[in-house]
Amino acid sequence: MKILIAAAGTGGHINPGLAIARGIQAAHPMAEIRFVGTKRGLEAILIPREGFGLSFIDVRGFRRRLSWDTVVTFFTLLRSFFQAGSLLREWKPDLVVGTGGYVCGPILSAAVLQGIPTLLHESNALPGVTTKLLAPFVNRVAVNFEDAAGRLSKGARVRVTGNPVRQSLMTVDKEAARTRCGLGKNDLFVVVFFGSLGSDTLNRVILDMLRAHPEGLGYRMLFGTGLKHHGKVMAALEGHVPPGVEILPYLYEVDDVLAAADLTVCRAGAMTPGELCVLGVPSILIPSPYVADNHQEYNARSLEARGASVVVLEKYLSGALLHEQIRTLLDDRDLRRRMSAAALKLARREAGRDIQEMVDDLLRLRRGGMFR
């Protein structure tokens, strides 16, 4: 059995792909799984590190304005369709899975034309352009948010599954995690992070907040600056880190950290909201305004509308406002309990199982000679 997974560009596409791959491995230990992406994306680093094979095609996303680059991208896209067709004919997968993004376009289109079963997974509340175009033609679509299902073609075969998350996150014990993080019973713990690369703009907001409270914030904080910003943040503080605040370049023990948190402050990318819901962690979400179609705000508003989160837009944010919002939530234990319950209600802990059911259904139909 051969499974080809198109997952490329960002962690929001790659991590669901990896989770789906692990689920297939668990259900079918003899399955051969291969990824396809580009040499420029994060997949070129992450996929080989996870032990999976990776093939490359030449494809890139369109910019939102017409330019010479648009012409170059168009011809690159045409070439990618031929490359995708050749890859499929050579490797002969039994199923092609895509997790959204421009790499899915040529791969899943070629699979549809060649009669290979296709499954598309969409992590965001607002489906991307590629997902919208492919949804009526692929065999099955799995979505993370209920909101996304209503934004796809009525002809699409859609199932709301949630995002598959790693098993370790679903089994972590909160009290044990707090002990490992060095927290006392009465410590209030806030975790702040803005992705692996971080955000220079939001880091400056946190710096303003820390400088305004040199004696301490009144709660414990772990702040992940992002790998490339840590030196700049520490230099700006000139060694004056408020007591109770720990600043790291990256949150490596993220399962324990999130499980231990009383509150998180973070972006609203594809994977993070699902992880917070699985753990039942209240959150202040600050969606990035620099992403396609403003999809992070749609993700954040979906949680806010159901009582699991508070959304603050970056353009309105300041150190004083953020500290006030954090303090308001930490001082209201009942509100945080309600937010936690709302998050847990949104959690789809069986996402991996449900997606695997879709995979197995398509494989059975493939063996039976029909799969639509």
N, C-alpha and C positions, 0 to 999 in steps of 0.2 A: 504494500500500500504506500502510495506517495502523496504527500500533501505539500502544496506550494502556498506560502503566505506572503502577501504583499503588505509590508508594514514599514514605513519609512518616514524620514524627516524629523519628527519630534517624538518625545516620550509618550505623548498622547496617542500616537499611532503605534509606536513600537511596543510599549508595555502591554497593551491588550493582545497584540500579536504573540508576544512571548507567553503570556498567560494561557492563551488558546493552545499554543504549541505544547506547553507542559500538560495541559488537560488531555490532549490527543496522545501524548507519550504514555500517560498513566493508563488510559483506556486501551491503547494499542502499542505495547512496548516494541513491536517489530516495525512500526510505521517509520518511513523515511520522510523527514520533514526538512524542507528547504525554504529559505526566505529570499525575497527579491527586493532590491532597493536601488539606491544610487550611491556613488562613491563620495558624494558631498555630505550626505545626511548622517545623523547620529547613529544610524543602523550600522554603518561601516565599522564602528567601534563596539557597539553593544551586542550585536548579533554573534559575531565570532567569539566574543568573550563568554557568551552563554552556551557555546558548543554547537551551534547550528551552522550549516552551510549557507552561503549567501551568494546570489547571482546579482549582477548589475545590469541595469538598462540606463540609457541616456534620456532623462525626462526632467522637466522643471515646471514649476507653477507659473501661471500667467500673472503679470503685474496688472494692477488695476487701472493703468492708463496706457494709451497707445504710444509706442515708441519703436525704435529700431529693435530693442530687446524683444518686443512682442513678435516681430517677424522671425527673429532667431528662435524664440521659444516655439513658435508654430512648426517650423521645420524640424526642430528637435523632437517635438511631439509625434510628428509623422514617422520619424526614424524609430521612435520608441515602440510604435505599433508593430513594425516589422521585427524588431528585436524581441518583443514579447511573443509574437507568433512563433518565431524560431525557437525560443526557449521552451515553449509548451510542446512543440512537436518533438524536440530533442529529449526533454525530460519526461514527458507523458505522465503528468500528475493525474491522480484519481479525483482530486478536489482542489479548487483554488479558493483561498480565503483572503479577503482584503479588509483592512481596518481603516479605510478612509484615506484621504489625501491624494495628491496627483499621481503617485506611482500606481494606485489602483486602476486608474483610467485605462491605460493600454493593456495591463495584465488581465483584468476581469473582462474587458471588451473582447480580447482575443480568445479567452476561455469560452465565453458565450458563443462566439462564432464557430469554435471548434467542438461545441457540444460537450464541454467539460462542466460538471456541476460547480456552482459558484455560491459562496456565502459572503456577505458583506456585513461588517460590524461598524456601527457608528457610535462614537463615545459622547458626542456633544449634543446638547439640547437643540441647537440649531444645526441641522445637517449641512455639511459642506457642499460646494457645487458638484464635486465628483460624485458624492453619494446620491445627490438628487438626480443626476443624470443616469447613474447606473441602476438605481433602485428598481425601476420597472422591468429591467431586463435580466438581472441576476435571479437565481433560483430562490434564495432566502435572504432576508435582511434582519439582523439583530440590532436593537438599539438600547442605549443605556437609559435614556430618559423617556418617559411617556410622552412628553411634549414633542419629541422628535418624530414619533410615529405619525402624528397629525400633520406634519410638515413634509411628508413624502407622498408620492403619487399613490392614488387609490388602487392602482394595479399592482403595487409592490406587496410581496408576501412578507409582512413585518411581524416580528415578535419582540415584545419588550422583555429583555433579559437582564439588563444592568451590565455593568462592566465586570469582567472577570478580575478578581484580585488574588494576590498570592496567598497561599494557604496559611503561611506564618502569621499574616495579619489577622486572620479569623480565629486563631487559637491563642493569641497573646493574652495573658492575664493582667488586668489593670493594676491590681494591688502589687503583684510581683514586679510589674514594669515600673511602678512608682518607687519601689524599694531599690531597683537597679539604677534608677535615675537619681538616687540620693535624696528623695523627697520625704518630708515628715508628714504625719497624718493631716495636719492643718495647713500645710503649705498650699497656696494657690499657684498653679503652674501654667504659664502661657508660652506657647510655642509659636515662633514667628519665622516664616520662610517664604521665599518667592521663587522657587524652582532651583534647579541645579546651577544655573548661571546667575540667578539673582536679578535684582532690579536696582539700578543706580538711583532712580527717582525715589523708590520706596525706602531704600537704605538711608537716604538723606532724611526722610521723615522719621525713621527710627532713631537716627543720630540726634535730631532735634529733641525728641522725646527723652532720650537718655541724658543729654546735656542739661535739660530742664529739671532733672531729678537726680543730681549727683549723690544724694544721700540714700537713694534707693526708690524703687517704684511702688513698694508696698506689696509686691508679689514676685515670685520667681519667674525669670524669663530665660528661655533658650532662643537665641537668634542665629539663624543660618543666613549668612550674608550672600552666599553664592560664591563659587570657587574663585572667580576673577576679581571679586570686590573686597575680599577679606582684608588684604593689606591696606587698602584705602580707608576702610572703616576704622581699623585699629589705629592708623596714623591720625585720623581725624579726632579720635578720642584722647590721644596723647597719653595713653596709659590710665586714664581716669574712667574705668568701667564701674558703674554703680554696683554696690553689693547686691548679690542675688541674681545678677545677670551674667550669663555665659554666652560668649560669642564664638561661633565656629564657622569655618568656611562652607561646610556641608554637613547635613544631618545623616550620618552613616547608619546609626542605630534607629532608623526612623520608625520601625514597628513599636518599640518600647516607648519612644518619645511621644508619638501620637496617642498611644494607649494611656499614657500617664497624664496627658494634658487635660486641664480644666477648660481650656479655650485655645483655639488656634487662630492665627492671623495669616492669611495666605492668599494666593491667586486662586482662580477658579478654572484651571485647566481640565482636561478631559478626565484624568484619573483621580485627582485629589478629592473632589466632592464625594465620589463613591467610597474612597477609603475612610473618609471622615464619617460617613453614614454607617458603614460597617462597624465602626468603633463607637458610634454614638457621641461624637465629640462636637460640642457647639463651636461655631466658627464666625469670624468676621472675614468675609470674602471681599477682596479688592481685585475685581476683574481687570485683566490687562486690556488697555484700549488699543494695543498695537497688533492685534491678531485679526485674521480674515473675518469679515462680516460681524465683528464684535461678538464672536460666539461665546467668549468667556462670561460676558454679562448675562447672556441667556442661561448659561449653566448656573450662575450664581442666583439669578432671579427665580429659577425653578426651585432651589432649596429655600430661598427666603419666603416665597409664596406659601410654602408648607410648614413654615415656622422653625426650620432647622438652622437658619443662618441669618446674619445681619449683613447687608451689602452696603459698602461705602465706595463710591466712585473715586478713582485716583485724583481727578481734577478738583475735588472738594477737600482732599485730605491734607491734614497738617499733623505735626507731632502732638499738639494740644488736643485736637479733635480725636485722634486715635487713642490717646491715653484716657480721655474722658469716656470713650465708648467701651474700652477694655474695662475700666473701673466700674462702669454701670452694670456690665454683665457679671463681673466677678462679685459685685455686692448683692446681686439678686440670685440667690441659689435656686429659688423656685423657677425663675425664668430659665436658668441654665438646665434644670431638670426637664422642663418642657421642651426646650430645644433639643436636648439629647434624645428624648423619647421620639420627637418628630424625625430626627435623623435616623434613628434605628428603624422607624416605620418605613422610611424610604429605602433602607438598605436591601439589596438583593444578594443575599449570601449564597444563593444557589445559581448565580449567573454562570459560573464555570460549568456546572452540571447541565444547565439549560442549553448553553451553546454547544456542549458536547453532544447533547441529544440531537440538535440540528445537524451537526456534522455526521453523526451516525445515520440519521435518516437519509441524508443525501448520498452517503456511501452505499446504503442498502438499495436505494433506487437506481444508483449507478450500476450496481451488480445485476439488478433486475432489468436493465435496459431502458429504463425511463426514470426521469427524476424531476420533472416539473409537476 
